[in-house]
Amino acid sequence: MLTRKQCPKCRGNIYLSNDYYGKYEQCLQCGYTSDLEVINEQKKPALKTKEKSAAI
């Protein structure tokens, strides 16, 4: 993903990417690189409920 004019060093274009070590952003013009914090969102398992229908 490319963001425009967001580099804190030269105001160049930032490219967002990830690798083995995590997510990072890198400027295409000057090469500025910064690691990004990852928010760990764990999904809660859905509770399965079985409704028994009453047979008449």
NULO-399386 format. One record per residue: x, y, z of N, C-alpha, C in turn; residue in three letters. Coordinates in nm, 3 decimals, decimal comma. Layout:
BEGIN
rec n_u->X&n_v->Y&n_w->Z&ca_u->X&ca_v->Y&ca_w->Z&c_u->X&c_v->Y&c_w->Z&aa->Ala
...
end
This chain:
BEGIN
rec n_u->0,084&n_v->-0,117&n_w->0,000&ca_u->0,000&ca_v->0,000&ca_w->0,000&c_u->0,089&c_v->0,124&c_w->0,000&aa->Met
rec n_u->0,050&n_v->0,220&n_w->-0,074&ca_u->0,129&ca_v->0,342&ca_w->-0,090&c_u->0,054&c_v->0,460&c_w->-0,030&aa->Leu
rec n_u->0,122&n_v->0,536&n_w->0,055&ca_u->0,063&ca_v->0,660&ca_w->0,105&c_u->0,145&c_v->0,776&c_w->0,052&aa->Thr
rec n_u->0,081&n_v->0,884&n_w->0,022&ca_u->0,148&ca_v->0,997&ca_w->-0,042&c_u->0,189&c_v->1,102&c_w->0,060&aa->Arg
rec n_u->0,312&n_v->1,151&n_w->0,044&ca_u->0,365&ca_v->1,265&ca_w->0,120&c_u->0,355&c_v->1,246&c_w->0,271&aa->Lys
rec n_u->0,393&n_v->1,128&n_w->0,321&ca_u->0,383&ca_v->1,101&ca_w->0,464&c_u->0,518&c_v->1,077&c_w->0,531&aa->Gln
rec n_u->0,628&n_v->1,082&n_w->0,460&ca_u->0,759&ca_v->1,058&ca_w->0,519&c_u->0,796&c_v->1,172&c_w->0,614&aa->Cys
rec n_u->0,833&n_v->1,142&n_w->0,740&ca_u->0,869&ca_v->1,248&ca_w->0,834&c_u->1,004&c_v->1,313&c_w->0,802&aa->Pro
rec n_u->1,086&n_v->1,247&n_w->0,721&ca_u->1,219&ca_v->1,298&ca_w->0,690&c_u->1,218&c_v->1,389&c_w->0,567&aa->Lys
rec n_u->1,157&n_v->1,343&n_w->0,457&ca_u->1,163&ca_v->1,419&ca_w->0,331&c_u->1,026&c_v->1,451&c_w->0,271&aa->Cys
rec n_u->0,918&n_v->1,409&n_w->0,338&ca_u->0,781&ca_v->1,427&ca_w->0,287&c_u->0,757&c_v->1,352&c_w->0,157&aa->Arg
rec n_u->0,827&n_v->1,240&n_w->0,141&ca_u->0,810&ca_v->1,157&ca_w->0,023&c_u->0,699&c_v->1,055&c_w->0,040&aa->Gly
rec n_u->0,687&n_v->0,964&n_w->-0,054&ca_u->0,583&ca_v->0,862&ca_w->-0,054&c_u->0,627&c_v->0,743&c_w->0,031&aa->Asn
rec n_u->0,538&n_v->0,697&n_w->0,118&ca_u->0,565&ca_v->0,585&ca_w->0,208&c_u->0,498&c_v->0,459&c_w->0,154&aa->Ile
rec n_u->0,573&n_v->0,349&n_w->0,157&ca_u->0,521&ca_v->0,219&ca_w->0,117&c_u->0,506&c_v->0,133&c_w->0,243&aa->Tyr
rec n_u->0,386&n_v->0,081&n_w->0,267&ca_u->0,361&ca_v->-0,005&ca_w->0,382&c_u->0,376&c_v->-0,150&c_w->0,339&aa->Leu
rec n_u->0,451&n_v->-0,227&n_w->0,419&ca_u->0,475&ca_v->-0,367&ca_w->0,384&c_u->0,501&c_v->-0,447&c_w->0,509&aa->Ser
rec n_u->0,526&n_v->-0,577&n_w->0,491&ca_u->0,562&ca_v->-0,662&ca_w->0,603&c_u->0,660&c_v->-0,769&c_w->0,557&aa->Asn
rec n_u->0,733&n_v->-0,823&n_w->0,654&ca_u->0,827&ca_v->-0,930&ca_w->0,627&c_u->0,827&c_v->-1,027&c_w->0,744&aa->Asp
rec n_u->0,929&n_v->-1,108&n_w->0,753&ca_u->0,939&ca_v->-1,210&ca_w->0,858&c_u->0,934&c_v->-1,149&c_w->0,998&aa->Tyr
rec n_u->0,987&n_v->-1,029&n_w->1,014&ca_u->0,999&ca_v->-0,966&ca_w->1,145&c_u->0,879&c_v->-0,880&c_w->1,183&aa->Tyr
rec n_u->0,791&n_v->-0,850&n_w->1,091&ca_u->0,673&ca_v->-0,772&ca_w->1,121&c_u->0,643&c_v->-0,668&c_w->1,014&aa->Gly
rec n_u->0,555&n_v->-0,575&n_w->1,048&ca_u->0,513&ca_v->-0,472&ca_w->0,953&c_u->0,604&c_v->-0,351&c_w->0,965&aa->Lys
rec n_u->0,623&n_v->-0,282&n_w->0,853&ca_u->0,708&ca_v->-0,164&ca_w->0,851&c_u->0,664&c_v->-0,070&c_w->0,741&aa->Tyr
rec n_u->0,715&n_v->0,053&n_w->0,748&ca_u->0,691&ca_v->0,151&ca_w->0,643&c_u->0,826&c_v->0,198&c_w->0,592&aa->Glu
rec n_u->0,833&n_v->0,224&n_w->0,460&ca_u->0,958&ca_v->0,267&ca_w->0,400&c_u->0,931&c_v->0,373&c_w->0,295&aa->Gln
rec n_u->1,014&n_v->0,478&n_w->0,297&ca_u->1,001&ca_v->0,586&ca_w->0,200&c_u->1,066&c_v->0,546&c_w->0,068&aa->Cys
rec n_u->0,997&n_v->0,573&n_w->-0,042&ca_u->1,050&ca_v->0,539&ca_w->-0,173&c_u->1,157&c_v->0,637&c_w->-0,219&aa->Leu
rec n_u->1,155&n_v->0,761&n_w->-0,167&ca_u->1,250&ca_v->0,861&ca_w->-0,212&c_u->1,382&c_v->0,856&c_w->-0,133&aa->Gln
rec n_u->1,375&n_v->0,857&n_w->0,001&ca_u->1,498&ca_v->0,867&ca_w->0,081&c_u->1,538&c_v->0,738&c_w->0,151&aa->Cys
rec n_u->1,448&n_v->0,638&n_w->0,155&ca_u->1,482&ca_v->0,511&ca_w->0,217&c_u->1,454&c_v->0,503&c_w->0,366&aa->Gly
rec n_u->1,393&n_v->0,607&n_w->0,423&ca_u->1,358&ca_v->0,605&ca_w->0,566&c_u->1,272&c_v->0,483&c_w->0,595&aa->Tyr
rec n_u->1,307&n_v->0,409&n_w->0,702&ca_u->1,233&ca_v->0,289&ca_w->0,739&c_u->1,196&c_v->0,296&c_w->0,886&aa->Thr
rec n_u->1,073&n_v->0,255&n_w->0,917&ca_u->1,025&ca_v->0,255&ca_w->1,054&c_u->0,937&c_v->0,133&c_w->1,076&aa->Ser
rec n_u->0,958&n_v->0,065&n_w->1,189&ca_u->0,873&ca_v->-0,048&ca_w->1,224&c_u->0,738&c_v->0,003&c_w->1,272&aa->Asp
rec n_u->0,634&n_v->-0,074&n_w->1,246&ca_u->0,499&ca_v->-0,038&ca_w->1,288&c_u->0,456&c_v->-0,129&c_w->1,401&aa->Leu
rec n_u->0,381&n_v->-0,074&n_w->1,494&ca_u->0,326&ca_v->-0,156&ca_w->1,602&c_u->0,210&c_v->-0,237&c_w->1,548&aa->Glu
rec n_u->0,203&n_v->-0,361&n_w->1,593&ca_u->0,096&ca_v->-0,449&ca_w->1,550&c_u->-0,001&c_v->-0,466&c_w->1,665&aa->Val
rec n_u->-0,127&n_v->-0,442&n_w->1,639&ca_u->-0,230&ca_v->-0,463&ca_w->1,739&c_u->-0,279&c_v->-0,606&c_w->1,724&aa->Ile
rec n_u->-0,260&n_v->-0,684&n_w->1,829&ca_u->-0,297&ca_v->-0,825&ca_w->1,826&c_u->-0,444&c_v->-0,839&c_w->1,860&aa->Asn
rec n_u->-0,522&n_v->-0,869&n_w->1,760&ca_u->-0,665&ca_v->-0,886&ca_w->1,781&c_u->-0,696&c_v->-1,035&c_w->1,774&aa->Glu
rec n_u->-0,729&n_v->-1,090&n_w->1,889&ca_u->-0,763&ca_v->-1,231&ca_w->1,892&c_u->-0,914&c_v->-1,244&c_w->1,881&aa->Gln
rec n_u->-0,954&n_v->-1,325&n_w->1,789&ca_u->-1,097&ca_v->-1,346&ca_w->1,771&c_u->-1,145&c_v->-1,447&c_w->1,873&aa->Lys
rec n_u->-1,256&n_v->-1,416&n_w->1,935&ca_u->-1,315&ca_v->-1,508&ca_w->2,031&c_u->-1,390&c_v->-1,616&c_w->1,956&aa->Lys
rec n_u->-1,374&n_v->-1,740&n_w->1,998&ca_u->-1,447&ca_v->-1,846&ca_w->1,928&c_u->-1,597&c_v->-1,830&c_w->1,949&aa->Pro
rec n_u->-1,669&n_v->-1,852&n_w->1,843&ca_u->-1,815&ca_v->-1,839&ca_w->1,849&c_u->-1,872&c_v->-1,954&c_w->1,930&aa->Ala
rec n_u->-1,965&n_v->-1,922&n_w->2,015&ca_u->-2,031&ca_v->-2,025&ca_w->2,095&c_u->-2,138&c_v->-2,091&c_w->2,009&aa->Leu
rec n_u->-2,129&n_v->-2,221&n_w->2,004&ca_u->-2,228&ca_v->-2,295&ca_w->1,926&c_u->-2,339&c_v->-2,341&c_w->2,021&aa->Lys
rec n_u->-2,457&n_v->-2,300&n_w->1,990&ca_u->-2,572&ca_v->-2,342&ca_w->2,070&c_u->-2,667&c_v->-2,417&c_w->1,979&aa->Thr
rec n_u->-2,714&n_v->-2,526&n_w->2,032&ca_u->-2,811&ca_v->-2,606&ca_w->1,957&c_u->-2,947&c_v->-2,588&c_w->2,022&aa->Lys
rec n_u->-3,038&n_v->-2,547&n_w->1,942&ca_u->-3,174&ca_v->-2,529&ca_w->1,992&c_u->-3,253&c_v->-2,655&c_w->1,959&aa->Glu
rec n_u->-3,314&n_v->-2,707&n_w->2,061&ca_u->-3,396&ca_v->-2,825&ca_w->2,042&c_u->-3,540&c_v->-2,780&c_w->2,019&aa->Lys
rec n_u->-3,594&n_v->-2,823&n_w->1,909&ca_u->-3,734&ca_v->-2,787&ca_w->1,882&c_u->-3,825&c_v->-2,889&c_w->1,950&aa->Ser
rec n_u->-3,929&n_v->-2,839&n_w->2,005&ca_u->-4,024&ca_v->-2,924&ca_w->2,078&c_u->-4,116&c_v->-2,991&c_w->1,976&aa->Ala
rec n_u->-4,117&n_v->-3,121&n_w->1,977&ca_u->-4,204&ca_v->-3,196&ca_w->1,888&c_u->-4,341&c_v->-3,213&c_w->1,954&aa->Ala
rec n_u->-4,444&n_v->-3,179&n_w->1,881&ca_u->-4,579&ca_v->-3,191&ca_w->1,938&c_u->-4,648&c_v->-3,308&c_w->1,875&aa->Ile
end
